[in-house]
């Protein structure tokens, strides 16, 4: 996929980073991608959640590694924290104002983050 996302010589906005993260997920065929805009919610832990899923622990790890690699190379940004990579049923990649959740489908269904944050403005992305 690797859309040409213009980040060089441009101030990195949160929207640019969101687009780069979503493109990184789509590179590895991540599914059911949703962006939750939490900025207007009180007590939200961050500005955005980006949620997706993979069909296997290998794919979930690959998605998290691709996000890490592309943001480091294209935006000179590394996450504050990454959790869950070893078991890869729910990997969390924390960029402070954007938190990416990469789920195994059953785990995503169990935690239902979209329902928990249902007041957020939601954007859904097509599977490629």
Buried (B, 14 or more C-beta within 10 A) or exposed (E): EEEEBEBEEEEBEBEBBBBBBBBBBBBBBBBBBBBBBBEEBEEBEBBBBBBBBBEEBEBBBBBBBBBBEBBEEBBEBEBEEBEBBEEBBBBBBBBEEBBBBBBBEEBBEEEEBBEEBEEBEBBEBEEE
